[in-house]
Amino acid sequence: MLIGIMSDTHDNLDNLQRAVKLFNGAGVSKVYHAGDFTSGFTFRVLKDLRAEFTGIFGNNDGDVLLLEKFSQGRIRKQPYEFAIEGKKAVMVHEHLLIKPLTESGIYDVIIYGHTHKALVETHGHTLVINPGETCGWLHGKATVALLDTGNFQVTIIDLITGEIDLTTGEA
């Protein structure tokens, strides 16, 4: 199964449309958003996504009521625990929790955002994924991640240039 991962869209609808087009074209089954949508009108674009969608609130999600309304319950409070192909996963927004979550040994996959920098690391049996910033405003690089659950390989894709950074995880 192929999973799309994004974070920190911050109302950049052009890059969000690029991400939706990429995820639809790749045939992803699920998409996870690690927070900071900012406004509910992002769901005008996310409605075109042809995959199951789940997100969490970040620290810059200003209109929580509108986000809840437009997401129809698909945005959750963090930490959000779930399973990926039988592996225990958790999604948080802020990076400050990553080290203790990793050291706990509880999770096979940890997804987070907030730093706006793409990162894929393996610590023991835990695969840690930050897809970077979809908005592309802070660091000038708009990225998302694809996770192949067959081999737990993560691909970071630049939404503007199409550049691919392939990273293998061992979850």
PAPA-897624 format. One record per atom (N, C-alpha, C): residue in one letter; atom name; x, y, z. Coordinates in steps of 0.02 Angstrom, whole numbers, plus 50000, padded with zeros to 5 digits. Layout:
BEGIN
REC,residuo,atomo,xx,yy,zz
REC,a,CA,X,Y,Z $
...
***
This chain:
BEGIN
REC,residuo,atomo,xx,yy,zz
REC,m,N,50043,49941,50000 $
REC,m,CA,50000,50000,50000 $
REC,m,C,50045,50062,50000 $
REC,l,N,50023,50113,49966 $
REC,l,CA,50059,50176,49963 $
REC,l,C,50021,50229,50003 $
REC,i,N,50057,50263,50048 $
REC,i,CA,50028,50314,50092 $
REC,i,C,50060,50381,50077 $
REC,g,N,50019,50433,50072 $
REC,g,CA,50043,50501,50063 $
REC,g,C,50047,50536,50131 $
REC,i,N,50099,50575,50141 $
REC,i,CA,50108,50611,50204 $
REC,i,C,50127,50683,50188 $
REC,m,N,50091,50729,50221 $
REC,m,CA,50108,50800,50212 $
REC,m,C,50099,50837,50278 $
REC,s,N,50123,50898,50280 $
REC,s,CA,50116,50939,50340 $
REC,s,C,50126,51012,50320 $
REC,d,N,50105,51056,50365 $
REC,d,CA,50118,51127,50358 $
REC,d,C,50100,51155,50290 $
REC,t,N,50036,51147,50272 $
REC,t,CA,50011,51174,50209 $
REC,t,C,50000,51249,50213 $
REC,h,N,49984,51275,50272 $
REC,h,CA,49978,51347,50285 $
REC,h,C,49943,51386,50229 $
REC,d,N,49886,51360,50207 $
REC,d,CA,49843,51394,50158 $
REC,d,C,49874,51404,50089 $
REC,n,N,49929,51370,50073 $
REC,n,CA,49956,51375,50005 $
REC,n,C,49917,51327,49961 $
REC,l,N,49863,51353,49932 $
REC,l,CA,49818,51310,49893 $
REC,l,C,49850,51284,49829 $
REC,d,N,49896,51322,49798 $
REC,d,CA,49929,51299,49738 $
REC,d,C,49971,51236,49752 $
REC,n,N,50010,51238,49806 $
REC,n,CA,50051,51179,49822 $
REC,n,C,50008,51122,49849 $
REC,l,N,49953,51139,49882 $
REC,l,CA,49907,51087,49905 $
REC,l,C,49876,51051,49845 $
REC,q,N,49859,51089,49793 $
REC,q,CA,49833,51058,49731 $
REC,q,C,49886,51013,49699 $
REC,r,N,49949,51035,49700 $
REC,r,CA,50003,50993,49674 $
REC,r,C,50008,50928,49713 $
REC,a,N,50002,50932,49779 $
REC,a,CA,50006,50873,49822 $
REC,a,C,49948,50825,49807 $
REC,v,N,49888,50852,49802 $
REC,v,CA,49829,50811,49787 $
REC,v,C,49838,50777,49720 $
REC,k,N,49861,50813,49670 $
REC,k,CA,49872,50785,49603 $
REC,k,C,49925,50729,49606 $
REC,l,N,49979,50741,49644 $
REC,l,CA,50031,50690,49651 $
REC,l,C,50004,50628,49685 $
REC,f,N,49968,50637,49741 $
REC,f,CA,49941,50580,49777 $
REC,f,C,49890,50541,49735 $
REC,n,N,49847,50577,49700 $
REC,n,CA,49798,50543,49657 $
REC,n,C,49833,50505,49601 $
REC,g,N,49883,50536,49571 $
REC,g,CA,49920,50504,49516 $
REC,g,C,49959,50443,49538 $
REC,a,N,49983,50445,49599 $
REC,a,CA,50022,50389,49626 $
REC,a,C,49977,50333,49651 $
REC,g,N,49912,50347,49658 $
REC,g,CA,49865,50296,49682 $
REC,g,C,49871,50281,49756 $
REC,v,N,49886,50332,49796 $
REC,v,CA,49891,50320,49868 $
REC,v,C,49823,50300,49896 $
REC,s,N,49825,50258,49947 $
REC,s,CA,49763,50235,49980 $
REC,s,C,49743,50279,50038 $
REC,k,N,49793,50307,50072 $
REC,k,CA,49781,50349,50130 $
REC,k,C,49827,50409,50128 $
REC,v,N,49804,50465,50156 $
REC,v,CA,49846,50524,50163 $
REC,v,C,49841,50548,50235 $
REC,y,N,49899,50561,50265 $
REC,y,CA,49903,50588,50332 $
REC,y,C,49933,50658,50329 $
REC,h,N,49901,50705,50366 $
REC,h,CA,49924,50774,50369 $
REC,h,C,49944,50789,50441 $
REC,a,N,50007,50807,50452 $
REC,a,CA,50034,50816,50520 $
REC,a,C,50025,50887,50547 $
REC,g,N,49973,50922,50527 $
REC,g,CA,49954,50985,50558 $
REC,g,C,49975,51048,50522 $
REC,d,N,49944,51102,50544 $
REC,d,CA,49951,51170,50516 $
REC,d,C,49921,51175,50446 $
REC,f,N,49856,51162,50444 $
REC,f,CA,49816,51177,50384 $
REC,f,C,49809,51253,50380 $
REC,t,N,49793,51284,50435 $
REC,t,CA,49781,51354,50450 $
REC,t,C,49707,51371,50443 $
REC,s,N,49677,51363,50384 $
REC,s,CA,49607,51382,50375 $
REC,s,C,49566,51325,50345 $
REC,g,N,49501,51327,50360 $
REC,g,CA,49456,51275,50336 $
REC,g,C,49447,51272,50261 $
REC,f,N,49462,51328,50227 $
REC,f,CA,49451,51327,50154 $
REC,f,C,49501,51282,50117 $
REC,t,N,49551,51255,50153 $
REC,t,CA,49596,51207,50121 $
REC,t,C,49558,51145,50098 $
REC,f,N,49500,51133,50129 $
REC,f,CA,49461,51075,50109 $
REC,f,C,49426,51084,50041 $
REC,r,N,49427,51145,50014 $
REC,r,CA,49404,51156,49945 $
REC,r,C,49449,51117,49897 $
REC,v,N,49513,51112,49915 $
REC,v,CA,49561,51075,49874 $
REC,v,C,49563,51001,49895 $
REC,l,N,49563,50987,49960 $
REC,l,CA,49567,50919,49984 $
REC,l,C,49507,50876,49965 $
REC,k,N,49452,50907,49947 $
REC,k,CA,49392,50869,49925 $
REC,k,C,49407,50828,49861 $
REC,d,N,49458,50848,49824 $
REC,d,CA,49476,50813,49762 $
REC,d,C,49521,50753,49774 $
REC,l,N,49543,50744,49835 $
REC,l,CA,49586,50688,49852 $
REC,l,C,49547,50622,49847 $
REC,r,N,49575,50574,49812 $
REC,r,CA,49542,50509,49803 $
REC,r,C,49572,50456,49849 $
REC,a,N,49583,50475,49911 $
REC,a,CA,49611,50429,49961 $
REC,a,C,49579,50446,50028 $
REC,e,N,49582,50398,50073 $
REC,e,CA,49560,50410,50141 $
REC,e,C,49605,50464,50172 $
REC,f,N,49577,50510,50209 $
REC,f,CA,49616,50567,50235 $
REC,f,C,49607,50573,50311 $
REC,t,N,49663,50583,50346 $
REC,t,CA,49663,50597,50417 $
REC,t,C,49717,50649,50431 $
REC,g,N,49700,50698,50472 $
REC,g,CA,49748,50748,50492 $
REC,g,C,49744,50761,50566 $
REC,i,N,49792,50800,50591 $
REC,i,CA,49791,50822,50660 $
REC,i,C,49797,50898,50661 $
REC,f,N,49775,50927,50716 $
REC,f,CA,49783,50999,50724 $
REC,f,C,49855,51016,50741 $
REC,g,N,49879,51071,50713 $
REC,g,CA,49946,51096,50729 $
REC,g,C,49941,51159,50772 $
REC,n,N,49996,51193,50780 $
REC,n,CA,49997,51253,50822 $
REC,n,C,49973,51316,50785 $
REC,n,N,49963,51313,50720 $
REC,n,CA,49941,51371,50681 $
REC,n,C,49874,51361,50648 $
REC,d,N,49834,51316,50674 $
REC,d,CA,49767,51306,50647 $
REC,d,C,49720,51353,50683 $
REC,g,N,49708,51410,50651 $
REC,g,CA,49672,51465,50683 $
REC,g,C,49598,51455,50691 $
REC,d,N,49564,51432,50641 $
REC,d,CA,49491,51426,50645 $
REC,d,C,49472,51353,50654 $
REC,v,N,49480,51330,50716 $
REC,v,CA,49469,51259,50732 $
REC,v,C,49398,51238,50715 $
REC,l,N,49350,51280,50731 $
REC,l,CA,49280,51262,50718 $
REC,l,C,49267,51253,50643 $
REC,l,N,49294,51297,50602 $
REC,l,CA,49285,51291,50530 $
REC,l,C,49322,51230,50503 $
REC,l,N,49382,51218,50529 $
REC,l,CA,49420,51158,50509 $
REC,l,C,49381,51094,50527 $
REC,e,N,49353,51092,50587 $
REC,e,CA,49314,51034,50607 $
REC,e,C,49254,51025,50561 $
REC,k,N,49221,51080,50544 $
REC,k,CA,49161,51076,50501 $
REC,k,C,49179,51050,50432 $
REC,f,N,49229,51080,50400 $
REC,f,CA,49246,51061,50332 $
REC,f,C,49280,50992,50327 $
REC,s,N,49315,50973,50380 $
REC,s,CA,49350,50908,50378 $
REC,s,C,49303,50850,50393 $
REC,q,N,49244,50865,50418 $
REC,q,CA,49195,50814,50435 $
REC,q,C,49224,50761,50482 $
REC,g,N,49261,50785,50532 $
REC,g,CA,49288,50741,50583 $
REC,g,C,49353,50706,50564 $
REC,r,N,49383,50726,50509 $
REC,r,CA,49445,50693,50487 $
REC,r,C,49508,50726,50514 $
REC,i,N,49500,50780,50553 $
REC,i,CA,49558,50810,50588 $
REC,i,C,49549,50794,50662 $
REC,r,N,49602,50766,50690 $
REC,r,CA,49600,50742,50759 $
REC,r,C,49647,50783,50803 $
REC,k,N,49637,50778,50867 $
REC,k,CA,49685,50807,50914 $
REC,k,C,49745,50761,50919 $
REC,q,N,49801,50790,50934 $
REC,q,CA,49863,50751,50940 $
REC,q,C,49876,50732,51013 $
REC,p,N,49911,50680,51025 $
REC,p,CA,49939,50632,50978 $
REC,p,C,49884,50587,50950 $
REC,y,N,49891,50569,50887 $
REC,y,CA,49842,50525,50854 $
REC,y,C,49876,50458,50841 $
REC,e,N,49851,50406,50875 $
REC,e,CA,49879,50339,50867 $
REC,e,C,49837,50299,50817 $
REC,f,N,49870,50260,50776 $
REC,f,CA,49837,50219,50725 $
REC,f,C,49884,50163,50705 $
REC,a,N,49862,50120,50660 $
REC,a,CA,49903,50065,50636 $
REC,a,C,49915,50072,50561 $
REC,i,N,49975,50053,50541 $
REC,i,CA,49993,50049,50470 $
REC,i,C,50016,49978,50457 $
REC,e,N,49976,49940,50421 $
REC,e,CA,49993,49871,50405 $
REC,e,C,50015,49832,50467 $
REC,g,N,49978,49839,50520 $
REC,g,CA,49991,49802,50582 $
REC,g,C,50046,49832,50625 $
REC,k,N,50075,49888,50604 $
REC,k,CA,50127,49920,50644 $
REC,k,C,50096,49980,50680 $
REC,k,N,50119,49990,50742 $
REC,k,CA,50092,50043,50784 $
REC,k,C,50123,50110,50762 $
REC,a,N,50078,50159,50748 $
REC,a,CA,50101,50225,50725 $
REC,a,C,50070,50280,50767 $
REC,v,N,50103,50337,50768 $
REC,v,CA,50077,50395,50802 $
REC,v,C,50095,50457,50759 $
REC,m,N,50050,50506,50761 $
REC,m,CA,50062,50569,50725 $
REC,m,C,50054,50627,50774 $
REC,v,N,50105,50669,50776 $
REC,v,CA,50105,50730,50817 $
REC,v,C,50128,50787,50771 $
REC,h,N,50117,50848,50794 $
REC,h,CA,50140,50904,50754 $
REC,h,C,50210,50927,50775 $
REC,e,N,50218,50943,50838 $
REC,e,CA,50280,50972,50862 $
REC,e,C,50336,50921,50868 $
REC,h,N,50396,50944,50854 $
REC,h,CA,50455,50901,50855 $
REC,h,C,50481,50885,50925 $
REC,l,N,50460,50923,50974 $
REC,l,CA,50487,50914,51042 $
REC,l,C,50470,50846,51072 $
REC,l,N,50419,50814,51046 $
REC,l,CA,50398,50748,51072 $
REC,l,C,50432,50690,51037 $
REC,i,N,50468,50703,50984 $
REC,i,CA,50495,50648,50942 $
REC,i,C,50545,50605,50980 $
REC,k,N,50592,50636,51015 $
REC,k,CA,50643,50596,51051 $
REC,k,C,50611,50551,51103 $
REC,p,N,50568,50577,51148 $
REC,p,CA,50538,50531,51197 $
REC,p,C,50493,50479,51165 $
REC,l,N,50458,50496,51112 $
REC,l,CA,50416,50446,51078 $
REC,l,C,50459,50391,51047 $
REC,t,N,50514,50410,51018 $
REC,t,CA,50560,50362,50988 $
REC,t,C,50591,50318,51042 $
REC,e,N,50615,50350,51095 $
REC,e,CA,50648,50312,51149 $
REC,e,C,50600,50266,51186 $
REC,s,N,50536,50280,51183 $
REC,s,CA,50487,50238,51218 $
REC,s,C,50485,50167,51189 $
REC,g,N,50502,50161,51126 $
REC,g,CA,50501,50095,51093 $
REC,g,C,50431,50070,51078 $
REC,i,N,50381,50111,51090 $
REC,i,CA,50311,50090,51081 $
REC,i,C,50291,50091,51007 $
REC,y,N,50319,50138,50969 $
REC,y,CA,50295,50149,50901 $
REC,y,C,50344,50123,50848 $
REC,d,N,50315,50097,50795 $
REC,d,CA,50354,50076,50736 $
REC,d,C,50362,50134,50687 $
REC,v,N,50312,50178,50684 $
REC,v,CA,50314,50236,50639 $
REC,v,C,50291,50298,50677 $
REC,i,N,50330,50351,50671 $
REC,i,CA,50312,50416,50700 $
REC,i,C,50312,50467,50643 $
REC,i,N,50256,50503,50637 $
REC,i,CA,50249,50555,50586 $
REC,i,C,50241,50622,50623 $
REC,y,N,50278,50673,50599 $
REC,y,CA,50272,50739,50630 $
REC,y,C,50284,50793,50578 $
REC,g,N,50273,50855,50598 $
REC,g,CA,50284,50913,50554 $
REC,g,C,50320,50968,50592 $
REC,h,N,50294,51029,50588 $
REC,h,CA,50314,51088,50626 $
REC,h,C,50380,51119,50606 $
REC,t,N,50432,51080,50593 $
REC,t,CA,50499,51108,50579 $
REC,t,C,50504,51132,50507 $
REC,h,N,50459,51111,50464 $
REC,h,CA,50459,51129,50393 $
REC,h,C,50518,51099,50355 $
REC,k,N,50553,51052,50385 $
REC,k,CA,50610,51019,50352 $
REC,k,C,50597,50945,50346 $
REC,a,N,50603,50919,50286 $
REC,a,CA,50594,50848,50274 $
REC,a,C,50649,50808,50309 $
REC,l,N,50628,50753,50339 $
REC,l,CA,50675,50711,50375 $
REC,l,C,50648,50640,50377 $
REC,v,N,50691,50592,50364 $
REC,v,CA,50673,50521,50372 $
REC,v,C,50732,50489,50408 $
REC,e,N,50717,50459,50466 $
REC,e,CA,50769,50427,50506 $
REC,e,C,50741,50362,50534 $
REC,t,N,50786,50315,50547 $
REC,t,CA,50768,50254,50582 $
REC,t,C,50808,50251,50646 $
REC,h,N,50772,50241,50701 $
REC,h,CA,50803,50234,50767 $
REC,h,C,50781,50166,50794 $
REC,g,N,50826,50118,50794 $
REC,g,CA,50806,50050,50814 $
REC,g,C,50754,50025,50765 $
REC,h,N,50696,50007,50790 $
REC,h,CA,50643,49983,50746 $
REC,h,C,50593,50038,50727 $
REC,t,N,50607,50101,50747 $
REC,t,CA,50560,50155,50737 $
REC,t,C,50578,50198,50677 $
REC,l,N,50532,50204,50630 $
REC,l,CA,50540,50246,50571 $
REC,l,C,50509,50314,50586 $
REC,v,N,50548,50367,50582 $
REC,v,CA,50526,50435,50597 $
REC,v,C,50522,50474,50531 $
REC,i,N,50463,50504,50517 $
REC,i,CA,50453,50538,50454 $
REC,i,C,50427,50609,50466 $
REC,n,N,50461,50658,50439 $
REC,n,CA,50436,50726,50433 $
REC,n,C,50435,50741,50358 $
REC,p,N,50376,50752,50328 $
REC,p,CA,50372,50763,50256 $
REC,p,C,50397,50832,50234 $
REC,g,N,50414,50875,50282 $
REC,g,CA,50434,50943,50265 $
REC,g,C,50373,50987,50257 $
REC,e,N,50382,51045,50228 $
REC,e,CA,50327,51093,50221 $
REC,e,C,50296,51088,50152 $
REC,t,N,50231,51076,50150 $
REC,t,CA,50196,51077,50086 $
REC,t,C,50190,51148,50059 $
REC,c,N,50186,51197,50104 $
REC,c,CA,50178,51266,50082 $
REC,c,C,50239,51293,50046 $
REC,g,N,50298,51273,50067 $
REC,g,CA,50360,51296,50034 $
REC,g,C,50381,51367,50051 $
REC,w,N,50349,51398,50100 $
REC,w,CA,50363,51468,50114 $
REC,w,C,50422,51480,50160 $
REC,l,N,50433,51438,50209 $
REC,l,CA,50485,51451,50258 $
REC,l,C,50555,51435,50230 $
REC,h,N,50562,51377,50200 $
REC,h,CA,50628,51357,50175 $
REC,h,C,50631,51356,50098 $
REC,g,N,50576,51374,50065 $
REC,g,CA,50577,51378,49992 $
REC,g,C,50575,51311,49957 $
REC,k,N,50559,51259,49993 $
REC,k,CA,50556,51192,49963 $
REC,k,C,50491,51159,49985 $
REC,a,N,50445,51149,49938 $
REC,a,CA,50380,51119,49953 $
REC,a,C,50385,51044,49942 $
REC,t,N,50377,51006,49997 $
REC,t,CA,50386,50934,49993 $
REC,t,C,50329,50895,50026 $
REC,v,N,50322,50833,50005 $
REC,v,CA,50278,50784,50035 $
REC,v,C,50316,50718,50036 $
REC,a,N,50287,50669,50069 $
REC,a,CA,50319,50603,50072 $
REC,a,C,50271,50549,50048 $
REC,l,N,50299,50497,50020 $
REC,l,CA,50263,50436,50003 $
REC,l,C,50294,50379,50043 $
REC,l,N,50252,50341,50076 $
REC,l,CA,50275,50282,50114 $
REC,l,C,50247,50220,50082 $
REC,d,N,50292,50177,50059 $
REC,d,CA,50273,50112,50031 $
REC,d,C,50274,50062,50088 $
REC,t,N,50215,50037,50107 $
REC,t,CA,50211,49992,50164 $
REC,t,C,50234,49921,50147 $
REC,g,N,50249,49907,50085 $
REC,g,CA,50276,49841,50067 $
REC,g,C,50347,49833,50092 $
REC,n,N,50386,49887,50088 $
REC,n,CA,50456,49884,50110 $
REC,n,C,50474,49941,50158 $
REC,f,N,50424,49980,50177 $
REC,f,CA,50433,50038,50220 $
REC,f,C,50488,50085,50195 $
REC,q,N,50488,50094,50129 $
REC,q,CA,50532,50142,50097 $
REC,q,C,50494,50208,50093 $
REC,v,N,50529,50263,50110 $
REC,v,CA,50499,50330,50108 $
REC,v,C,50532,50370,50052 $
REC,t,N,50490,50403,50013 $
REC,t,CA,50513,50446,49960 $
REC,t,C,50490,50517,49975 $
REC,i,N,50537,50564,49976 $
REC,i,CA,50521,50635,49985 $
REC,i,C,50520,50665,49914 $
REC,i,N,50465,50700,49898 $
REC,i,CA,50458,50729,49832 $
REC,i,C,50449,50804,49836 $
REC,d,N,50488,50841,49798 $
REC,d,CA,50481,50913,49792 $
REC,d,C,50424,50927,49744 $
REC,l,N,50373,50963,49768 $
REC,l,CA,50313,50974,49728 $
REC,l,C,50324,51022,49669 $
REC,i,N,50375,51062,49671 $
REC,i,CA,50389,51110,49618 $
REC,i,C,50435,51080,49565 $
REC,t,N,50490,51051,49586 $
REC,t,CA,50540,51025,49539 $
REC,t,C,50530,50953,49520 $
REC,g,N,50493,50916,49563 $
REC,g,CA,50483,50844,49551 $
REC,g,C,50542,50803,49574 $
REC,e,N,50594,50835,49605 $
REC,e,CA,50652,50798,49630 $
REC,e,C,50630,50747,49682 $
REC,i,N,50664,50691,49681 $
REC,i,CA,50648,50636,49727 $
REC,i,C,50708,50620,49770 $
REC,d,N,50696,50613,49834 $
REC,d,CA,50746,50591,49882 $
REC,d,C,50720,50525,49911 $
REC,l,N,50754,50471,49896 $
REC,l,CA,50732,50405,49917 $
REC,l,C,50768,50384,49980 $
REC,t,N,50730,50367,50030 $
REC,t,CA,50758,50346,50094 $
REC,t,C,50725,50281,50115 $
REC,t,N,50764,50233,50137 $
REC,t,CA,50736,50170,50158 $
REC,t,C,50731,50167,50234 $
REC,g,N,50673,50148,50258 $
REC,g,CA,50663,50139,50329 $
REC,g,C,50664,50065,50346 $
REC,e,N,50668,50050,50410 $
REC,e,CA,50671,49980,50431 $
REC,e,C,50617,49965,50483 $
REC,a,N,50560,49998,50478 $
REC,a,CA,50508,49986,50528 $
REC,a,C,50479,49917,50522 $
***
